[in-house]
Amino acid sequence: MKKLSLVLFMALSPMVAHADDVLNIEPAPKTLKLNIRRMGLDLSKTTVTNARQYADSPVSALNASSQDYIKGISDVVLEYNHGRFKWDNGLFMEYGKTTLKPYDGPKTVDQNADKIEFTSDASHACWDFSGLKFGPTVRGAYDTQFEDNHDAPRQQIARVSAGLSLFDHKILKSLYATGLYEYDFTYGHDQTSKTGIEVGWRLEYAVRDGVKISSNGYYREYLHYSDYVGTDLERDLSAVLRLDTNLWSSFTMGPYLQYRLAKARAADVYGSNFIIGVSFNYITKFDLM
């Protein structure tokens, strides 16, 4: 019996080895990277329209004044990849405030930008088309601010969405369309739930060595609300276009455009915020695994 077992083992071993070669079974690679998408200062000129209609909105971009100002910004993401699975966890922060001290009047403070956003996005590549991956995605976020905005309280929104995504291409880093659910507890006495749809994108294109064009943004259309709050948005569009040119090592400089367009339920007109300026950034990646 032992001799028969030994003979069978010796006969089947080459077949098993050959099967592994045919199936090309390899352990899925794992990577963990800290991606500092940008960290720096923006010197900007802001043009705001219909700010009076949005004076009580918690969205500071819609009720700011048209002026020149400096804004600090940080966009950092921890990227985990395992085979076809991708999981990104990010922290985005921006803050800009201008203080005016006229000789013949009281000091005035205008909050131009104020945002803290924690995000977590998980995607699975069911198909891979020459480096462009496609599959389901689940996304979560929590939006808040550093401080209250004028007469409005600090914005606090929890957001989850699920849908389909194209991702991880050389140029098209992310393009997704999802169903959206928001729980808004900005106003403690008027907590609302909202559902809608969201489309978002992130693009990067290397013009040449040391010069890169990038764009990111989203569009949200809200379809249903659990209650009526006049400052809740019906539509919300945000888009950024930036050109980064390497100055030295990981430090870049370049012009950028930023546009925000939104319509509140109680407003008769759209509010908008258009920014054009120059950005100084630190951009790099660290391999952690």
C-alpha positions as CSV (number, residue, x, y, z in Angstrom):
1,M,0.0,0.0,0.0
2,K,2.8,2.4,0.8
3,K,4.5,1.6,-2.5
4,L,1.2,2.4,-4.3
5,S,0.8,5.7,-2.5
6,L,4.4,6.7,-3.3
7,V,3.9,5.8,-7.0
8,L,0.6,7.9,-7.1
9,F,2.3,10.9,-5.4
10,M,5.2,10.8,-7.9
11,A,2.8,10.6,-10.8
12,L,0.5,13.4,-9.6
13,S,3.1,15.9,-8.5
14,P,4.0,17.1,-12.0
15,M,0.3,17.5,-12.8
16,V,-0.3,19.6,-9.7
17,A,2.7,21.8,-10.5
18,H,1.5,22.1,-14.1
19,A,-2.0,23.1,-12.9
20,D,-0.5,26.0,-10.8
21,D,1.4,27.2,-13.9
22,V,-1.8,27.1,-16.0
23,L,-4.0,28.8,-13.4
24,N,-1.1,31.3,-12.7
25,I,-2.0,31.3,-9.0
26,E,-0.2,34.1,-7.2
27,P,-0.9,35.9,-4.0
28,A,-2.6,39.3,-4.6
29,P,-0.2,42.2,-4.0
30,K,-0.9,44.6,-1.1
31,T,0.2,48.2,-0.9
32,L,-0.4,51.0,1.6
33,K,0.5,54.6,0.7
34,L,0.2,57.9,2.3
35,N,-0.7,60.3,-0.5
36,I,-0.3,64.0,0.2
37,R,-2.3,65.3,-2.7
38,R,-1.6,68.9,-1.7
39,M,-0.7,70.8,1.4
40,G,-0.1,74.5,1.1
41,L,-1.4,78.1,0.6
42,D,-3.8,79.5,-2.0
43,L,-3.6,83.2,-2.9
44,S,-7.0,84.0,-4.4
45,K,-9.4,86.5,-5.8
46,T,-13.1,85.6,-5.0
47,T,-16.2,86.7,-6.8
48,V,-19.5,86.0,-5.1
49,T,-23.0,86.5,-6.6
50,N,-26.3,86.8,-4.8
51,A,-24.7,86.5,-1.4
52,R,-27.5,88.4,0.2
53,Q,-29.9,85.6,-0.6
54,Y,-27.6,83.1,1.2
55,A,-26.8,85.3,4.2
56,D,-28.1,82.6,6.6
57,S,-26.6,79.6,4.8
58,P,-24.1,77.4,6.6
59,V,-22.2,77.1,3.4
60,S,-19.5,79.8,3.8
61,A,-18.6,79.8,0.1
62,L,-22.1,81.2,-0.8
63,N,-22.2,84.1,1.6
64,A,-18.6,85.4,1.5
65,S,-17.7,88.8,0.2
66,S,-15.9,89.4,-3.2
67,Q,-12.3,90.1,-2.2
68,D,-8.7,88.9,-2.2
69,Y,-7.6,86.5,0.5
70,I,-5.2,83.8,1.6
71,K,-6.4,80.2,2.2
72,G,-4.6,77.3,3.8
73,I,-5.5,73.8,2.5
74,S,-4.5,70.2,3.3
75,D,-5.7,67.1,1.3
76,V,-4.2,63.8,2.6
77,V,-5.3,60.2,1.8
78,L,-4.3,56.8,3.1
79,E,-4.5,54.4,0.1
80,Y,-4.8,50.7,0.6
81,N,-4.8,48.3,-2.4
82,H,-5.1,44.5,-2.3
83,G,-5.6,42.8,-5.6
84,R,-8.8,44.2,-7.1
85,F,-9.9,45.9,-3.8
86,K,-9.1,49.6,-3.1
87,W,-9.8,51.4,0.1
88,D,-9.0,55.1,0.6
89,N,-9.4,57.1,3.8
90,G,-8.9,60.8,3.6
91,L,-8.9,64.1,5.5
92,F,-9.5,67.3,3.7
93,M,-9.2,70.7,5.4
94,E,-9.3,74.3,4.2
95,Y,-9.6,77.6,6.0
96,G,-9.6,81.2,4.9
97,K,-10.5,84.3,6.8
98,T,-10.0,88.0,6.1
99,T,-10.0,90.7,8.8
100,L,-10.6,94.3,7.8
101,K,-9.8,97.1,10.1
102,P,-10.9,100.4,8.6
103,Y,-9.8,103.6,10.4
104,D,-13.3,105.0,10.4
105,G,-15.3,101.9,11.3
106,P,-15.4,98.7,13.4
107,K,-13.3,95.6,12.6
108,T,-15.1,93.2,10.3
109,V,-14.2,89.5,9.8
110,D,-15.2,87.5,6.7
111,Q,-14.9,83.8,6.6
112,N,-14.2,82.8,3.0
113,A,-13.5,79.1,3.3
114,D,-14.1,76.7,6.2
115,K,-14.3,72.9,5.7
116,I,-13.2,69.7,7.4
117,E,-14.1,66.5,5.6
118,F,-13.4,62.9,6.6
119,T,-13.9,60.4,3.8
120,S,-13.7,56.7,3.4
121,D,-14.2,55.1,-0.1
122,A,-14.1,51.4,-0.9
123,S,-14.1,50.1,-4.5
124,H,-13.8,46.6,-6.1
125,A,-12.6,46.1,-9.7
126,C,-14.9,43.6,-11.4
127,W,-13.4,44.5,-14.8
128,D,-10.1,46.0,-15.9
129,F,-9.9,47.7,-19.3
130,S,-6.2,48.4,-20.1
131,G,-5.7,49.9,-16.6
132,L,-9.1,51.5,-16.2
133,K,-10.9,49.6,-13.5
134,F,-14.7,49.4,-13.2
135,G,-16.9,48.1,-10.4
136,P,-19.1,48.9,-7.4
137,T,-18.1,51.5,-4.8
138,V,-19.3,52.4,-1.3
139,R,-18.4,55.9,0.0
140,G,-18.9,57.6,3.4
141,A,-18.1,61.1,4.6
142,Y,-18.5,63.5,7.5
143,D,-18.5,67.2,6.8
144,T,-18.0,69.9,9.5
145,Q,-16.2,73.2,10.0
146,F,-13.7,74.8,12.3
147,E,-16.2,77.4,13.6
148,D,-19.7,78.8,13.2
149,N,-20.3,80.8,10.0
150,H,-21.8,84.3,10.7
151,D,-25.3,83.7,12.0
152,A,-25.4,80.1,11.0
153,P,-24.2,77.2,13.2
154,R,-21.3,75.0,12.3
155,Q,-22.1,72.6,9.4
156,Q,-22.4,69.0,10.4
157,I,-23.4,66.4,7.8
158,A,-23.0,62.6,7.7
159,R,-23.1,61.2,4.1
160,V,-23.1,57.7,2.7
161,S,-23.5,56.6,-1.0
162,A,-23.2,53.5,-3.1
163,G,-23.0,53.0,-6.9
164,L,-20.5,52.3,-9.7
165,S,-17.0,53.7,-10.3
166,L,-14.2,53.9,-12.8
167,F,-10.9,54.3,-11.1
168,D,-7.1,53.8,-11.0
169,H,-6.4,54.9,-14.6
170,K,-3.3,56.9,-15.5
171,I,-5.5,59.9,-16.1
172,L,-8.9,59.1,-14.8
173,K,-8.2,58.5,-11.1
174,S,-11.9,58.4,-10.2
175,L,-15.3,58.8,-11.8
176,Y,-18.3,57.6,-9.9
177,A,-22.1,57.8,-10.0
178,T,-23.9,56.9,-6.7
179,G,-27.2,57.0,-4.9
180,L,-26.9,59.4,-1.9
181,Y,-28.1,59.6,1.6
182,E,-27.4,62.5,4.0
183,Y,-28.2,63.1,7.6
184,D,-27.9,66.8,8.4
185,F,-27.7,67.8,12.0
186,T,-26.3,71.3,11.5
187,Y,-29.4,72.7,13.2
188,G,-30.0,70.8,16.3
189,H,-33.7,71.4,16.3
190,D,-34.1,70.8,12.6
191,Q,-32.3,67.5,11.8
192,T,-33.1,66.3,8.4
193,S,-32.5,63.3,6.2
194,K,-32.0,63.7,2.4
195,T,-31.7,61.4,-0.5
196,G,-30.4,62.1,-4.0
197,I,-27.8,61.3,-6.6
198,E,-24.1,62.3,-6.8
199,V,-21.5,62.3,-9.6
200,G,-17.9,63.0,-8.9
201,W,-14.5,62.9,-10.6
202,R,-10.8,63.3,-10.1
203,L,-8.4,63.7,-13.1
204,E,-4.6,64.0,-13.4
205,Y,-2.7,64.6,-16.6
206,A,1.1,65.0,-16.9
207,V,1.7,67.6,-19.6
208,R,5.4,66.9,-19.4
209,D,8.0,66.1,-16.7
210,G,7.3,68.4,-13.7
211,V,4.0,69.9,-15.0
212,K,0.6,68.4,-14.2
213,I,-3.0,69.4,-14.7
214,S,-5.6,68.1,-12.3
215,S,-9.3,68.5,-11.7
216,N,-11.7,67.3,-9.1
217,G,-15.3,67.9,-8.1
218,Y,-18.8,66.7,-7.7
219,Y,-22.5,67.4,-8.5
220,R,-25.3,66.5,-6.2
221,E,-29.0,66.6,-6.9
222,Y,-31.3,66.2,-3.9
223,L,-34.6,64.4,-4.6
224,H,-36.3,63.9,-1.2
225,Y,-36.2,65.5,2.3
226,S,-37.6,64.3,5.6
227,D,-38.4,67.9,6.6
228,Y,-38.4,71.4,5.3
229,V,-35.3,73.6,6.1
230,G,-34.9,76.6,3.9
231,T,-31.1,76.5,3.8
232,D,-31.0,72.9,2.6
233,L,-29.6,72.7,-0.9
234,E,-31.5,71.4,-3.9
235,R,-28.5,71.3,-6.2
236,D,-24.8,71.6,-5.5
237,L,-21.9,71.8,-7.9
238,S,-18.2,72.1,-6.9
239,A,-15.3,72.0,-9.4
240,V,-11.5,72.7,-9.1
241,L,-9.0,73.0,-12.0
242,R,-5.3,73.3,-11.1
243,L,-1.9,73.5,-12.9
244,D,1.1,72.4,-10.8
245,T,4.7,73.1,-11.9
246,N,7.6,71.7,-9.8
247,L,9.7,74.4,-8.3
248,W,12.0,72.2,-6.2
249,S,11.7,68.5,-5.1
250,S,8.0,68.1,-4.0
251,F,7.1,71.8,-3.9
252,T,4.9,73.2,-6.7
253,M,3.4,76.4,-7.8
254,G,0.7,77.2,-10.4
255,P,-2.6,78.9,-11.1
256,Y,-6.0,77.4,-10.2
257,L,-9.7,77.9,-10.7
258,Q,-12.4,77.0,-8.2
259,Y,-16.2,77.2,-8.8
260,R,-19.1,76.5,-6.5
261,L,-22.8,76.8,-7.6
262,A,-25.7,75.9,-5.5
263,K,-29.5,76.4,-5.1
264,A,-31.1,76.5,-1.7
265,R,-34.8,75.5,-1.2
266,A,-35.8,78.9,0.2
267,A,-33.8,80.9,-2.4
268,D,-35.2,82.2,-5.7
269,V,-31.8,82.4,-7.4
270,Y,-28.5,80.4,-7.5
271,G,-25.6,81.4,-5.3
272,S,-22.1,81.1,-6.7
273,N,-18.5,81.5,-5.7
274,F,-15.8,81.8,-8.3
275,I,-12.1,81.8,-7.3
276,I,-9.0,82.4,-9.4
277,G,-5.6,82.5,-7.9
278,V,-2.1,81.0,-7.4
279,S,-1.4,77.9,-5.4
280,F,1.8,76.9,-3.6
281,N,1.8,73.2,-2.6
282,Y,3.8,70.3,-1.2
283,I,2.8,67.1,-3.0
284,T,4.3,63.7,-2.4
285,K,3.6,60.0,-1.6
286,F,5.1,57.7,1.0
287,D,5.1,53.9,0.7
288,L,4.1,52.4,4.0
289,M,3.8,48.7,2.9
